Structure formats: C-alpha cells, structure tokens
C-alpha cells in the first residue's frame, strides 16, 4: 500500500483544485438547482423559507449556557479533553468544536434527514446521482476575515478522507474525490452503488481553512485554536476541566434561514467531571446551569436541595420521539470464550432487568430489545412477506428463529436471582462445554471462565453488582475494572475488554452510518463502534439492503429484517431506555414549546435562550 506524506496529500488536494471539469456527460445531465438535500428527495421547506418551524426567531441574544457533555463522537470523551482537534483518532477531542466550523448544509430536525444550505447555497445532482455540484455562498468566511471558498471545502473533504478519524474514513469510503474548479463551485464525485446517505454525510462535515493547514499538520493532537468559520469560536479553557465558546457577533451566517433562532448564547461552556455524584453537587452549587439527568436515583431522590424546592431550579420531563437506540453490555466476540452464541445467551439470561429497574432505577426505565428501539424500524411479530423475501436467501446461514418472532430478552420474576432463568443459563453453558469444576465454571480449554466489566465512572457500579452476583452463582468469576477516561477510550479503541457498556442510536433514515457499528470491516477497524466484533456476512448483506433502499417503505422492511438477524446473534446484553428527557436547569432560560420530532436531545443549547425577565427575577431573589 502506498504511503503518502503530508506534502503528498496536500499535493493531491492542490492537484484536485486545478483539475479539469468533470466529464461532459455529467455536466449535461445535471439536474435543476435545489436548495436542500434529503435521502429520498423530499423537502418540507421551500427555497424561500424564512426559518425552521421549531425555533423562536425572536429569541434574545446573550447570556451563558453551561452544561455537561451528553453526546460524543470521534475521539471525544464525556469526562475530559486534551486536544482541540476533534476529528482525528489521536488525543481526547474537546466537546463543542463542531460549533466553530461551518458545514455545507444544516440538518432540519423536524424532517427525517433533510438538509438545507449553509456555506453552500444550492446543489445540482447529476442524473446518475454520482456527482454533486455545490454552489458556495460568496459571503462565507473564516473568523480572521479571509474568504471561505470551494477550495477550502475540497481540501477539507480530501483531508478528512485521508487523515480523519477512522469513523469518518469509513463513511467517506464512497466519496471518490472533491474538486474546486473555481472559488464558487465544489464538485463531489461518488462511487457507483454508493451508500444512499453519503452525500448528506459529506454536507455535514466541517470546512477547514486550507491556508491555515498549509503550515500545520492536520492529523496531530493540539491545543492551538484552529481557524474556524462557524457561529462560535474557542474562548477560555482549562484542559480536563472546562471549555468555553464565544458567539461570533458578526458571523456571516447569522441571518440565513438555517440559522435564525439558533446560537443565542454569548457563551456556551462545557464542564467536565470524572464522577457523576460530584457533578451533581456542582449543579446544586450553580457551577453550571443545565443538566439532563441520566441517573434515575438522582432524579428520584436528590432534587430536594433549596434551589429546587423554592423554584430557582426548574425540572421538566420533555418527550423523546427519536429512535432510542441500543444500550447494553456489549460482548467482545474477538475473545474465544465469547464466540459461542450459547455462552452469550447465558449471559443475557443471567441479568435481572426487572429487579435492577425496580430497586436501583426506581422503575424509571423500560427494557431495550432492539438497536431501533422506540421506532417503527424495530421488528415485531412474525416477518412480513416483504421481510421474508429479504431473509429467505439466508435460510440455513442464520438461526431458524429469524423466521419467527424476534428474540426478546427474558422477563424475570423480579427477585434478583430468578432460579428458572439461572438454571437455563447454566444449561446453556453446559451445552457449550463449560462445566463446573471445583465450584468454578471452566472453559473447554480448562481455564476458569472470567469476565472483566470495563467502566470509567463509579456511578454505574451498582448496576453491575447484582449482575456479577448472578454470574458468580453460575460459577463465572466476574469483576469490575474501573479506569480513567483516557485509558477507557484507549482500551475500547483497541478492543481490549471483555464486556463494556455503550449506548448508540440510529437516525430515522439509517444508511452508511450502520457500517461503523455492525459491519465486518468495522470489526477489524481500530476505533470503530463495532464493540462486539460482529463479522457476519448476512449482517453485511442486510446493511447493503438498508443502504440501497430506494424509498422509505423498502428501508423499513430492510431494517426490520436486519433487526431480526442482529437480535438472533446475541451480541449484547440489552439494558434499558427511557423515551423522555428529564432535565433540570437554573430558571433563567427559555425554550421552544415543542421539540422537533427528529432532533437530538432537547435542542439545548442550539435553540434555547436566556430570558432577561427570569434573569432579573433571579437577581432580585438574591
């Protein structure tokens, strides 16, 4: 395999910038100019729309929004950071860096997947849908006053494809090249049989300054503030503790339809804590202003501090209509002792969700059963004729249960040690050749069956304790290994674990984003999200069916077929979900009345705002 130096890569980018226009057939076949993109071509908003329906265009600007990270991607951590480069594998990327960069287009959260122009004002798509020609906005610029052009966009896409985080590389596999024949025109070429959603992924990626990186390596961890082009720029920060982002007052994109009602806070501040209980105490002391509560025990028992009782802290439970996704202990099948599905099913049988939910989580959760939880993409009942048509070619290569009702984790008697389920688990282990010897469960090779649960925060230890006790009843030597956030991420990226908790969710229109979580290629890719090491050709084939679906009905059928095969694989011990967002905040904020159906989280901080009247009341109450 050829290895390219940084100079070679930049040379490729420069060469692309001066390359001739695409072959005439595509230019001649280019479709009409459109102001937006979606997977199936449907757009809610017309070309002359003023703003998204779910924002308050009259929201005042100002104030501070401070909170804990709740979503991570690429090299980011919930608990720490040591780099301002959040788009590569090295380092622990700071949360919020995406706010400092413009993208070609912006997603509408009240549509399944539609995007509308930000740095690109429009796009033309060739008849074969392999060439996308974006027209850049002439007013787009970087924070130093330099112009943002198609050359920068082409450089960014080329660089991310070659030097970005492995997850980005994988999702750009079907992007052949990005070219800029002039400052206003970006031409992106895709491979034949490309994944359906790759153009949308391309349109969502950050645009970097080519001039800035002409004298700096892109693929290095750094605390130098990069030159941005988005609504915020990096402000004060202290590694491992906090980072602030300052609103760019004269941002070029502020009055575009996709930006009105957004980016209302002068300062957005992320706080980092290693321990959830300590983080909660920080909230009660007003060290930060907003938190989404992910610990049922805290939500049920600890909001009795004075500010919560007298109304200075407000609590709300906001609906979550998006796919809740998968949360569970993922079983690392790269390790020989987990390769037998009977062993993995035994681990599922040993977890008493009902007791854990009632005793530890105050009955706040429901059982997760599917990676498409809380959506119509989840399989239920026997397969439909359309699902069977997809599944029949794989008969004999998948368990027979795939052609019946999908697998559901057991429902216990709620005692904490359901004897019926534990007997079933013991029999499964026995059938797999794991016998009891000297009161220990022994692998076929004679070694004691040991499991290490890798965690990075002590607050989830209580959820492991009863499970580990049940595993001990089966003769399994199980224990928790608590490590710091940096070591935790490094071990996950190297797949150096037995079992570990994770949560992820698919979009309402799954596509190429399935590959990093479930594909055989991802199973062998360092840093991928395929924690279980799923390398199943049937799963791979059904991912391609999902990616290749030509309409939403076919997509739904393909996802349900995939769901049946995934659940039959026993790749994880499913945990729990909640179709709401319990949030608490110091009562100085306003937010839209209704959350968009397809939005992530509660829309904070993007379309919340500081309410001056509430701030005044809070000041008077001091």
Secondary structure by P-SEA (a helix, b strand, c coil): cccccaaaaaaaaaaaaacccccaaaaaacccccccccccccccccccccccccccccbbbbbbbbbcccccccccccccccccccccccccccccccccccccccccccccbbbbbcccccccccccccbbbbbbbccccccccccccaaaaaaaaaaaaccccaaaaaaaccccbbbbccccbbbbbbccccccaaaaaaaabbbbbccccccccccccccccccccccccccccccccbbbbbbcccccccccccccccccccbbbbbbbccaaaaaaaaaacccccccccccccccccccccccccccbbbbbcccccccccccccccccccccccaaaaaaaaaaccaaaaaaccccccccccccccccccccccccccaaaaaaccccccccccccccccccccccccccccaaaaaaaaaaaaaaccccccccccccccccbbbbbbbccccccccaaaaaaaaaaaccbbbbbbbcaaaaaaaaaaccccbbbbccccccccccccccccccccccccccccccccccaaaaaaaaaaaacccaaaaaaaaaaaaaaaaaaccccccccccccccccccccccccccccccccccccccccccaaaaaaaaaac
